Amino acid sequence: QVQLVESGGGLVQPGGSLRLSCAASGFTFSTYAMSWYRQAPGKERELVAAITSTGRITNYADSAKGRFTISRDNAKNTVYLQMNNLKPEDTAVYYCKGSRGSGDYWGQGTQVTVSS
């Protein structure tokens, strides 16, 4: 059974940091590109950051560049999103996604709220 389980969300003040984790099981994690998306209330889901299966190549949404870092540990079947200097506009549900030609897998999401 395929599972992607996000964790690490919560309430943080502006300027603070959070590290999201996404633990994968049920598929060959090391062969999948992984990404983080987010969806704020009333808005469409948007790509935040992505990383190739080997971890050699990453890319970021403009809103995330310089503040967020995506990484992965294929030995632990886990992808991470380090988020620094958080802003209220980063408030959203954050989802991880595994992608390969045969299809995508999504997690259930973790809430991130940035507020004073």
C-alpha positions, 0 to 999 in steps of 0.5 A: 500500500502506497503511503506518503505521510507528511509531518512537521507543520504547525503554528509559527511566527513570521520570520520563524522556521519549520522543517517538513518531512514526508515519509514514503512507503509502498513504492520504490522511493529512490526512483521517484521525483518528489515535490512539495505543493501547497494550497491556501484557502480559496486558492489553487494548489501550487508547486513549491519545490521539486527534487529529482530522484537522485537529489542532484537537481532541485527547483523552486517557485519564485516565492520559495527561492532563497528561503526554502530548501528541498532535500531527500534521503533515499536511505530513509525514504523521506523528503524534506522541506526546510522553510526559513523566514516564513511569512504569513502568505506561506500559510497553507496546507503543504502536500508532498507528491511522488512522480514517475511516468506511471503516475503520481502519489500524494500525501494527505497534507500538513497545515502550516500557519504563519501568524503572530 
